[in-house]
Amino acid sequence: MSSSRLSRRAAAAVGLVLTLGLTACSTGRESTTGADAAPSTVSGKISMTYLQKQGDQEYFIGEAAGAKAKAAELGVDLKVVNLGNDANKTVSEVQSAIAQKSNGLIIVVPDPAVGPQVAQTAKDANTPLLTSDDQICTSGPDPSKCAADGLVARIGFSGAQMGGEVGKRAAEEFKKAGWSAADTRVISAWKQDVTVCGDRVKAAKDAFNGAAGATVQNIDVATDNTPTGAQDKIAATVTANAGVKHWVVWGCNDENVQGGVTALQNAGFSADNVIGVGLGAYLACKSWGAGKPSGMKAALFINGSDVGALAVQTMYDKLKNAKDFPKEAFAPTKMVDASNWQASGVKCS
């Protein structure tokens, strides 16, 4: 074969490689690793899917509203999906969102065990993934055992900060009540496979122990993070501790505390013998609005609308401007009670 023919073939091969390379570049996608793999930028209208657990709960309703408002402001096409508590639906809805060419996914998982599958599905599709509220891990079902580089970027609240505020307020109420530590018990109630719940409860314990001026025995109660689930488990705990006269209750969310306060009320404890400090305020405020004495003494107001808006803005910055996700970004919180909840903008569910 002549050298000129070899040269022409070599040139053709180089041309083919260049053409394929230019074709790949024209998609606007870059080769990346991790759960935030994504196009360098998205031209034209951006679409996002916000997948939430328990979408009919007041906090998540507010979160969706905040996300929609921010999406409208930014000109983003946003679809909100209610996953309920269905882990199987989580995976299928993620797949559906990717099939519908959603540019970015924001998710609150019903169960962190689906985290690795969700993260891998998004990575395989080169679709950026951001969590809000609850953490997920790319390499295992338990985010609390995950290496830092395996946690998917998260928008929400600082579990340590929130729990600390709850514990400090509970300590203030305990000292104000003048109870004896000997006949008082603290109930910490939460769904124990949810990492952010564990962070909140641990911080509440540490803050309370540091500020209460006494050592009060703590009882951990595993719940499903619902009012009825917490009520049932805490009722059994109260029955098993018949000699206790005073109770302090905190947990992962308002649901746990409201369930505990209700269980204690049903067991015959007056509001004067119960200190509940909620986290969310959307259930706590129902007692305050009724104007009756309540064991729910205070609650940390967490505004879901702020989280939803921040999550959409963060995803937008990634897709439009190729800005890296922060590992975590937090919205503000505020402690409220019967005297100031309305002025603080709390909405009761």
C-alpha positions in Angstrom: 0.0 0.0 0.0 1.4 3.4 -0.9 2.5 5.9 1.7 0.1 8.5 0.3 -2.9 6.1 0.8 -1.8 5.4 4.4 -1.6 9.1 5.0 -5.1 9.7 3.6 -6.5 6.9 5.9 -4.7 8.2 8.9 -6.1 11.7 8.2 -9.6 10.2 7.8 -9.3 8.4 11.2 -8.1 11.6 12.9 -11.0 13.4 11.4 -13.5 10.8 12.7 -12.1 11.1 16.2 -12.3 14.8 16.1 -15.9 14.6 14.8 -16.9 12.2 17.6 -15.2 14.4 20.1 -17.0 17.5 18.9 -20.3 15.6 19.0 -19.7 14.6 22.6 -18.9 18.1 23.5 -22.0 19.5 21.9 -24.2 17.7 24.4 -22.9 20.1 27.1 -22.1 17.2 29.5 -18.8 16.7 31.2 -17.4 13.4 32.6 -17.7 13.7 36.3 -17.9 11.4 39.3 -20.2 11.5 42.4 -23.8 12.2 42.9 -23.6 15.7 41.6 -22.4 14.7 38.1 -24.1 17.1 35.8 -24.0 19.1 32.5 -21.5 22.0 32.7 -24.4 24.3 32.0 -27.9 24.0 30.6 -29.0 26.3 27.8 -32.6 27.2 27.5 -35.3 26.5 30.1 -34.3 24.4 33.1 -36.5 21.6 34.4 -36.3 20.1 37.9 -38.1 17.5 39.9 -38.6 17.8 43.6 -39.4 14.4 45.2 -40.6 14.6 48.8 -41.6 12.1 51.4 -44.8 12.8 53.4 -45.8 15.5 50.9 -49.2 16.1 52.7 -47.4 17.1 56.0 -47.5 20.8 56.7 -43.7 21.2 56.7 -43.4 19.6 53.3 -46.4 21.5 51.9 -44.5 24.6 52.9 -41.3 23.3 51.4 -43.1 22.6 48.1 -44.6 26.1 48.1 -41.2 27.7 48.7 -39.7 25.6 45.9 -42.5 26.5 43.5 -42.2 30.2 44.3 -38.4 30.2 43.7 -38.8 28.2 40.5 -41.3 30.8 39.2 -38.9 33.6 40.1 -36.1 31.9 38.2 -38.1 30.7 35.2 -37.6 27.0 36.1 -40.1 24.3 35.1 -40.6 22.5 38.4 -42.5 19.2 39.1 -43.2 18.2 42.7 -43.8 14.5 43.5 -45.2 13.2 46.8 -43.5 9.9 47.6 -45.5 9.4 50.8 -43.6 6.8 52.8 -43.0 4.4 49.9 -39.4 3.5 49.3 -40.2 1.6 46.1 -42.0 4.6 44.7 -38.9 6.6 45.3 -36.8 4.6 42.9 -39.5 4.4 40.2 -40.2 8.2 40.4 -36.5 9.0 40.1 -36.3 6.8 37.0 -39.4 8.5 35.7 -38.0 11.9 36.2 -34.8 11.0 34.4 -36.8 9.5 31.5 -38.7 12.8 31.3 -35.4 14.6 30.8 -35.5 16.5 34.1 -32.2 18.5 34.3 -31.9 18.1 38.1 -33.3 16.1 41.0 -34.0 17.3 44.5 -35.2 14.6 46.9 -36.3 13.9 50.5 -36.2 10.1 50.8 -38.8 8.2 52.8 -36.1 5.7 53.7 -32.3 6.3 53.6 -31.8 2.7 52.6 -32.7 3.6 49.0 -29.9 6.2 48.9 -27.3 4.2 47.1 -29.7 3.1 44.4 -31.1 6.7 43.9 -27.6 8.1 43.8 -26.3 5.5 41.3 -29.4 6.0 39.1 -28.8 9.7 38.9 -25.1 9.2 38.4 -25.6 6.8 35.5 -27.9 9.3 33.8 -25.4 12.2 34.6 -28.2 14.0 36.3 -27.3 16.2 39.3 -28.8 15.0 42.6 -29.4 17.2 45.7 -31.1 16.1 48.9 -33.1 18.3 51.2 -33.8 17.7 54.9 -32.5 14.1 55.2 -29.1 12.8 54.2 -28.4 9.8 51.9 -25.2 8.0 51.3 -23.9 6.8 47.9 -22.2 3.7 49.2 -24.5 2.3 51.9 -28.0 2.4 53.5 -27.0 4.2 56.7 -25.8 7.8 56.3 -24.5 7.8 59.9 -21.8 5.2 58.8 -21.0 6.9 55.6 -17.7 8.6 54.8 -17.9 12.3 54.3 -17.2 12.1 50.6 -20.1 9.5 50.2 -22.8 11.8 51.5 -24.9 13.5 48.8 -25.0 17.3 49.1 -27.9 18.5 51.4 -30.0 21.5 51.9 -31.9 21.8 55.2 -31.2 22.6 58.8 -28.3 21.9 61.1 -29.3 19.0 63.2 -26.8 19.9 65.9 -27.9 23.6 66.0 -31.6 22.6 66.1 -31.2 20.0 68.8 -29.1 22.3 70.8 -31.8 25.0 70.8 -34.4 22.4 71.8 -32.3 21.1 74.7 -31.5 24.6 76.0 -35.2 25.6 76.0 -36.1 22.3 77.7 -33.5 23.0 80.4 -34.9 26.5 80.9 -38.4 25.1 81.4 -37.1 22.4 83.7 -35.4 24.9 86.0 -38.4 27.2 85.9 -40.7 24.3 87.0 -38.5 23.5 90.0 -38.9 19.8 89.6 -36.7 17.2 91.3 -34.5 15.2 89.0 -35.2 12.1 91.0 -38.9 11.9 89.9 -38.4 13.4 86.5 -37.6 11.6 83.2 -36.7 12.8 79.8 -38.0 11.1 76.7 -36.1 11.3 73.5 -38.2 10.0 70.6 -37.2 9.6 67.0 -36.9 7.2 64.0 -33.6 5.8 64.7 -32.4 5.0 61.2 -32.7 8.7 60.1 -29.3 10.3 60.6 -30.5 13.9 61.0 -32.9 12.8 63.7 -30.1 11.2 65.6 -28.1 14.4 65.3 -30.9 16.5 66.6 -31.6 14.2 69.6 -27.9 13.9 70.6 -27.5 17.7 70.5 -30.7 18.1 72.6 -29.3 15.7 75.2 -25.9 17.5 75.4 -27.5 21.0 75.6 -30.0 19.9 78.3 -27.3 18.2 80.4 -25.1 21.2 80.2 -27.8 23.7 81.2 -30.3 21.9 83.4 -28.2 22.1 86.6 -29.2 18.5 87.5 -28.8 15.0 86.0 -32.1 13.7 84.7 -32.4 10.2 83.5 -33.1 9.9 79.7 -35.2 7.2 78.0 -34.7 6.7 74.3 -37.9 5.7 72.5 -37.8 4.4 68.9 -40.7 5.6 66.8 -41.8 5.9 63.2 -41.7 9.8 63.4 -45.6 10.0 63.3 -47.9 11.3 66.1 -49.8 8.1 66.5 -46.6 5.9 66.3 -44.9 8.1 68.9 -48.0 8.2 71.1 -48.2 4.4 71.2 -44.6 3.9 72.0 -44.4 6.6 74.6 -47.6 5.4 76.3 -45.9 2.1 76.8 -42.9 3.8 78.2 -45.0 5.8 80.7 -46.8 2.7 81.8 -43.4 1.0 82.5 -42.3 4.0 84.6 -45.2 4.3 87.0 -43.3 6.2 89.7 -42.3 9.2 87.6 -44.1 12.4 88.4 -42.7 14.8 85.7 -41.8 14.3 82.1 -39.7 16.2 79.6 -40.3 15.3 75.9 -38.3 16.1 72.8 -37.7 14.3 69.5 -36.9 14.5 65.9 -40.0 16.6 65.0 -43.2 18.0 66.2 -44.9 14.6 65.5 -42.9 12.8 68.1 -43.4 15.5 70.8 -47.1 15.9 70.1 -47.5 12.1 70.3 -45.7 12.1 73.6 -47.7 15.0 75.1 -50.9 13.3 74.0 -49.8 10.0 75.6 -49.0 11.7 78.9 -52.3 13.6 78.9 -54.2 10.4 78.3 -52.2 8.8 81.2 -53.5 11.5 83.5 -50.6 13.9 83.6 -51.6 17.6 83.8 -49.9 20.2 81.6 -48.0 21.4 84.7 -46.2 18.1 84.8 -45.2 17.9 81.2 -42.5 19.9 79.3 -42.7 19.2 75.6 -40.4 21.1 73.2 -41.3 20.5 69.6 -39.3 20.8 66.4 -41.3 22.3 63.6 -44.0 24.2 65.5 -46.7 23.2 62.9 -48.4 20.8 65.4 -47.4 22.6 68.6 -49.3 25.7 67.6 -52.6 23.8 67.5 -52.5 23.5 71.3 -51.6 27.2 71.7 -54.3 28.3 69.3 -56.9 26.5 71.4 -55.9 28.7 74.3 -55.9 25.8 76.8 -53.0 24.8 79.1 -50.7 22.5 77.2 -47.7 20.3 77.9 -46.2 21.6 74.7 -44.3 24.5 76.2 -42.3 25.6 73.1 -41.1 24.5 69.6 -38.4 25.4 67.2 -39.9 26.9 64.1 -38.4 25.4 61.0 -39.8 27.0 57.8 -40.0 24.4 55.1 -40.6 27.2 52.5 -37.0 28.5 53.1 -35.5 25.1 52.5 -37.5 24.5 49.3 -36.5 27.9 47.9 -32.8 27.4 48.9 -32.8 23.9 47.3 -34.1 25.2 44.0 -31.7 28.1 44.0 -28.8 25.8 44.7 -29.8 23.4 41.9 -30.3 26.4 39.5 -26.8 27.7 40.3 -25.4 24.3 39.5 -27.3 23.9 36.2 -27.1 27.4 34.9 -23.7 28.5 36.2 -21.9 25.2 36.9 -21.5 26.2 40.6 -20.6 23.3 42.8 -23.0 22.2 45.4 -22.1 23.0 49.0 -21.8 19.9 51.1 -24.5 21.3 53.3 -26.4 24.6 53.4 -28.8 25.6 56.2 -31.9 27.8 56.5 -32.6 29.8 59.7 -34.7 28.7 62.7 -36.5 30.4 65.6 -37.8 29.2 69.0 -41.5 30.0 69.5 -44.2 29.5 72.1 -47.8 30.4 72.9 -46.9 34.1 73.2 -45.2 34.6 69.8 -46.0 31.8 67.3 -48.5 33.8 65.3 -46.3 36.8 64.9 -43.5 34.5 63.8 -45.5 33.2 60.8 -46.1 29.7 62.0 -48.8 27.8 60.0 -50.7 25.1 61.9 -51.4 21.8 60.2 
